[in-house]
Amino acid sequence: MLRNETQTLLAQMKEFCPGLFDYCMRMTGDMTKASELVQDACGAFAETISGGGRMNLADDIRMFLFREARVLAGNGWYADTASLQNPGLVVGQSDLDLIRLDDVLRHLPGEQREAILLVERYKFAPQLAAQIAGRAIEDFDVALTGAWQNLLTRLPPGAVPVGSAGKAGPIERIPNHPAPVLESHMPVTNLSEIMEELEFTRRGVKLSRGFWLFLVLAAGGAAIFYFKYYSR
């Protein structure tokens, strides 16, 4: 499965990385931290697959990546992002309504920001979004409701940020935070190499265990031979 489907899995994983980085940026407010979370989540995905884990649907991969990044972030997740700037939104070049909406989203409390981003921007069903956030569905619904109340209170009258007739809503149309290419945190680009490295490590561990087992058995055999023939 790994040999036949590696390229497909790689393509699906890479497809979700821009949204994953955007999610991490909007929750941590830190470019380096967000880059590390994406890298580590992709590494965890590669290790899971190389260990025999199966993910049959693209949605399974996307949820795994988002949830893994969320778990790895730890205490730095609900950061204050009020001063975070989105390079994709430039005054004079971007829709002013999107700039205003992005500003309101950045000022939301962490739990509310996470809830509305997962459901309205990244389009996870509320039940799945609650799992990613690691919260009970009841608590998640409270955060989501609070986020909507905040948005409708702070936005101009009539500026309801939802799509219509199958079209993407304003929250979805806000540009992603562009992921940087850092020398010390290069993005995952070759899943097969990661898997090969993991497999090589496993083989190394097995060989090391076999070597020590051989030494133990050899020492035991030598001891038995000695006591049997020379200890008298």
TASULPE-V806296 format. One record per pair of residues at least 12 apart in sequence whose C-alpha atoms are under 10 Angstrom apart, sorted by sequence separation. I is the first residue (numbers start at 1). GAP is how many residues later the second one is. D is the distance in Angstrom with one decimal. If there is no record, write none. Layout:
i=[I I]
gap=[GAP GAP]
d=[D D]
This chain:
i=[21 22 24 25 105 117 118 148 21 22 24 86 89 116 127 148 20 21 24 115 118 126 127 20 21 23 114 115 118 126 21 22 45 86 114 20 21 85 86 115 17 20 21 84 85 114 115 126 19 42 45 84 114 18 44 45 83 17 20 44 82 85 16 17 42 43 81 82 84 111 41 42 45 82 83 84 17 41 42 44 81 82 83 111 116 120 17 40 41 44 81 82 115 116 119 39 41 42 80 81 82 114 115 118 38 41 42 80 81 82 115 116 117 14 37 38 40 41 80 81 111 112 115 116 13 37 40 41 80 81 111 112 114 115 116 38 39 41 79 80 112 113 114 115 116 117 37 38 41 78 79 111 112 113 115 116 10 13 37 38 40 78 81 111 112 115 116 13 36 37 77 78 110 111 112 113 114 115 37 38 77 78 109 112 113 34 37 78 111 112 113 116 9 10 36 37 78 111 112 9 36 77 109 110 108 109 112 34 108 6 9 33 109 120 16 20 24 105 108 120 6 15 16 19 20 23 27 33 34 104 107 108 120 6 33 12 13 16 17 20 21 24 28 105 9 12 16 20 23 24 27 30 104 105 2 9 12 15 16 19 20 23 28 29 30 104 121 1 2 9 13 17 21 28 29 104 120 121 1 2 9 12 13 16 17 20 24 27 28 29 30 120 121 122 123 2 12 16 27 28 29 101 104 120 121 122 1 26 27 28 29 30 104 120 121 2 9 13 25 26 27 28 29 66 120 121 1 24 26 27 28 29 101 121 25 26 27 29 30 100 101 117 26 29 100 101 116 117 25 26 28 29 100 26 97 101 25 26 97 26 62 101 25 63 67 71 62 67 70 71 97 66 67 69 70 71 98 22 67 68 70 97 59 63 67 63 66 67 105 65 66 67 63 64 102 63 101 102 101 98 102 97 98 101 102 98 98 99 98 99 29 97 98 26 27 95 26 94 94 28 27 26 27 89 27 88 89 26 27 88 89 26 86 87 88 89 86 87 88 24 27 86 87 88 23 26 86 87 85 86 23 23 23 23 22 19 20 19 38 50 46 49 50 35 46 47 50 51 34 35 40 42 43 46 50 31 34 35 39 42 45 46 49 50 31 32 35 38 39 40 41 42 46 47 48 50 51 31 32 36 39 40 43 46 47 50 51 31 36 38 39 42 46 50 26 32 35 36 38 39 46 47 25 26 35 36 43 47 25 32 35 42 43 46 47 22 23 24 25 32 22 23 25 21 22 19 20 21 22 19 20 21 22 18 19 21 18 19 20 21 18 19 18 17 17 17 14 14 13 14 13 14 14 10 11 13 10 11 10 11 10 9 10 7 9 6 7 6 7 6 5 3 6 2 2]
gap=[12 12 12 12 12 12 12 12 13 13 13 13 13 13 13 13 14 14 14 14 14 14 14 15 15 15 15 15 15 15 16 16 16 16 16 17 17 17 17 17 18 18 18 18 18 18 18 18 19 19 19 19 19 20 20 20 20 21 21 21 21 21 22 22 22 22 22 22 22 22 23 23 23 23 23 23 24 24 24 24 24 24 24 24 24 24 25 25 25 25 25 25 25 25 25 26 26 26 26 26 26 26 26 26 27 27 27 27 27 27 27 27 27 28 28 28 28 28 28 28 28 28 28 28 29 29 29 29 29 29 29 29 29 29 29 30 30 30 30 30 30 30 30 30 30 30 31 31 31 31 31 31 31 31 31 31 32 32 32 32 32 32 32 32 32 32 32 33 33 33 33 33 33 33 33 33 33 33 34 34 34 34 34 34 34 35 35 35 35 35 35 35 36 36 36 36 36 36 36 37 37 37 37 37 38 38 38 39 39 40 40 40 41 41 42 42 42 42 42 42 43 43 43 43 43 43 43 43 43 43 43 43 43 44 44 45 45 45 45 45 45 45 45 45 46 46 46 46 46 46 46 46 46 46 47 47 47 47 47 47 47 47 47 47 47 47 47 48 48 48 48 48 48 48 48 48 48 48 49 49 49 49 49 49 49 49 49 49 49 49 49 49 49 49 49 50 50 50 50 50 50 50 50 50 50 50 51 51 51 51 51 51 51 51 51 52 52 52 52 52 52 52 52 52 52 52 53 53 53 53 53 53 53 53 54 54 54 54 54 54 54 54 55 55 55 55 55 55 56 56 56 56 56 58 58 58 59 59 59 60 60 60 61 61 61 61 62 62 62 62 62 63 63 63 63 63 63 64 64 64 64 64 65 65 65 66 66 66 66 67 67 67 68 68 68 69 69 69 70 72 72 73 73 73 73 74 75 75 76 76 77 77 77 79 79 79 80 80 81 82 83 84 84 85 86 86 86 87 87 87 87 88 88 88 88 88 89 89 89 90 90 90 90 90 91 91 91 91 92 92 94 95 98 99 100 102 102 103 141 141 142 142 142 144 144 144 144 144 145 145 145 145 145 145 145 146 146 146 146 146 146 146 146 146 147 147 147 147 147 147 147 147 147 147 147 147 147 148 148 148 148 148 148 148 148 148 148 149 149 149 149 149 149 149 150 150 150 150 150 150 150 150 151 151 151 151 151 151 152 152 152 152 152 152 152 153 153 153 153 153 154 154 154 155 155 156 156 156 156 157 157 157 157 158 158 158 159 159 159 159 160 160 161 162 170 171 173 174 175 175 176 176 177 178 178 178 179 179 180 180 181 182 182 183 183 184 184 185 185 186 187 189 189 190 193]
d=[9.8 8.1 9.6 9.8 8.6 9.3 8.8 9.5 6.0 9.8 7.3 9.1 8.8 9.4 8.8 9.4 8.7 6.7 7.8 7.2 8.6 8.0 9.4 9.6 9.4 9.8 9.0 7.8 8.7 7.8 8.0 9.8 7.9 8.4 9.7 8.9 6.1 9.4 9.5 9.8 10.0 6.7 9.5 10.0 8.9 9.8 7.8 9.0 10.0 9.9 7.4 8.8 7.5 9.1 9.2 7.0 8.9 7.0 9.4 8.3 7.4 9.3 10.0 9.1 9.4 9.6 9.5 8.6 7.3 8.7 8.2 6.7 8.5 8.7 7.9 9.6 9.7 5.5 9.9 7.6 9.1 5.1 8.6 9.8 9.7 9.8 8.5 9.3 7.8 9.5 5.4 4.9 6.7 9.8 8.5 10.0 8.6 8.8 8.1 6.7 8.2 9.4 8.0 9.6 7.9 5.5 8.9 7.8 8.6 9.8 9.2 8.2 9.3 8.9 9.5 8.8 8.4 5.4 8.9 9.3 9.5 8.5 6.3 5.7 7.5 9.6 7.4 9.0 8.1 8.8 8.1 9.5 8.5 5.2 8.7 9.0 9.0 9.4 9.0 7.6 8.5 8.3 8.5 8.9 9.4 9.6 8.4 6.5 7.9 7.9 6.8 9.5 4.7 8.2 9.4 6.4 9.7 8.7 5.3 10.0 8.0 4.7 9.9 5.9 5.7 7.6 7.7 9.6 9.1 8.2 8.0 7.2 9.2 8.2 8.1 9.5 9.1 9.8 9.4 9.8 9.7 9.9 9.1 6.4 6.7 8.7 6.8 8.8 9.3 4.8 9.8 10.0 9.8 9.0 9.6 6.8 8.3 8.6 8.5 9.2 9.4 9.5 9.4 9.8 9.4 8.3 9.0 8.7 7.0 9.6 9.2 8.2 9.7 9.2 9.3 8.5 8.7 8.6 7.5 8.1 9.2 9.9 9.8 9.5 9.9 8.1 9.3 8.9 9.9 10.0 9.6 8.5 9.6 9.8 9.8 9.7 8.5 8.6 8.9 7.4 9.4 7.5 8.2 9.1 9.0 6.6 6.3 6.3 9.3 8.0 9.5 9.5 8.3 7.6 7.6 9.7 9.5 9.2 9.7 9.2 10.0 9.4 9.7 9.3 9.9 6.8 9.1 9.4 7.0 10.0 6.9 8.5 9.4 6.2 8.7 10.0 9.5 8.3 9.6 9.8 8.6 7.7 7.4 8.2 9.5 8.2 8.6 8.5 5.1 9.0 8.8 8.1 8.8 9.3 8.8 8.5 8.3 9.2 5.6 6.3 6.4 8.1 7.1 9.3 5.6 7.4 8.8 9.3 5.7 5.0 7.1 8.9 7.7 6.6 4.7 9.9 8.5 8.3 9.6 9.2 6.0 7.6 5.3 9.4 7.0 8.3 9.2 8.1 8.6 8.1 7.3 8.8 9.1 8.8 9.7 9.4 7.2 8.6 8.6 9.5 7.3 8.0 6.9 6.2 7.8 10.0 9.1 8.9 8.8 9.9 9.7 9.1 9.5 8.1 9.1 9.3 8.8 9.9 9.3 9.4 9.9 8.0 9.6 8.4 9.7 8.5 9.7 9.0 7.0 8.5 8.4 9.4 10.0 9.2 6.9 8.3 9.4 9.8 7.6 8.2 8.5 9.6 9.0 7.8 4.5 8.6 6.6 7.1 8.9 9.4 9.0 8.2 9.1 8.3 9.4 7.1 7.9 7.8 7.4 6.6 7.1 8.4 7.8 8.4 9.5 9.9 7.8 8.0 6.1 10.0 9.4 9.8 9.0 8.9 8.8 9.3 7.2 9.6 9.7 9.5 7.1 9.5 9.4 7.9 7.8 8.1 7.0 8.3 7.0 5.4 9.3 8.4 9.4 8.6 6.8 9.2 8.0 8.7 6.5 9.9 9.6 7.8 6.7 7.4 8.4 8.8 5.8 7.4 8.8 8.4 7.7 8.3 9.3 8.5 9.9 9.2 9.1 7.4 9.7 9.8 9.9 9.9 9.3 7.2 9.9 9.6 8.9 9.0 8.6 7.7 10.0 8.9 7.8 6.4 5.7 9.3 9.9 8.7 7.4 6.8 9.3 8.4 8.1 8.5 9.7 9.7 8.5 9.7 7.8 9.7 9.8 9.7 9.6 7.9 9.5 10.0 8.9 7.9 8.8 9.6 6.0 9.1 8.5 6.7 6.8 7.4 8.7 7.9 6.6 7.8 6.2 8.6 6.2 7.5 9.6 8.5 6.8 9.1 8.5 10.0 10.0 9.8 9.4 8.3 8.5 8.8 7.5 7.0 7.1 9.8 7.7 9.8 9.2 8.7 9.3 9.0 8.7 9.6 9.5 8.2 5.5 8.7 9.1 8.3 5.1 10.0 9.6 7.3 7.4 6.9 10.0 7.9 7.8 7.1 8.5 6.4 8.0 9.5 9.7 9.7 7.3 9.6 6.9 8.9 9.0 9.2 9.4 8.0 9.3 7.6 9.6 9.7 9.6 9.3 9.4 9.0 7.9 9.8 7.2 9.3 5.8 8.1 8.1 8.9 9.7 9.4 7.9 7.0 7.8 6.3 9.9 8.3 9.1 8.4 8.6]
